[in-house]
């Protein structure tokens, strides 16, 4: 039996399929690892800018800032919403998701779409990133 993507009505099916798999429970060591990974991914983007001047570093930094804010208060959300934050963070740090972050001009558009979905679900739609 084929599984139905969790957010297919809001996200591209390929993005939805990947994102859904990344939405896991927040276990004790996951939060510090996610924070480290988000920071490290932004550092990698800055380094990659040397080889690809068209990378949208500003968008990557905006996504990272919003994720860090959400991760900083993740424990104030119920478990289903925590999974969305975890999923968005894990999606962001994946270099090769629907759009390759470090080689595509639109590399962070899919990450922004995922984050925008999560922000709306958390009641923070006013913080959505305009693309």
Secondary structure as UniProt FT lines:
FT   TURN            6..10
FT   HELIX           13..22
FT   TURN            28..29
FT   HELIX           30..48
FT   TURN            49..51
FT   TURN            53..54
FT   HELIX           57..72
FT   HELIX           74..76
FT   HELIX           79..93
FT   TURN            101..103
FT   TURN            105..108
FT   HELIX           109..121
FT   TURN            122..123
FT   HELIX           125..127
//
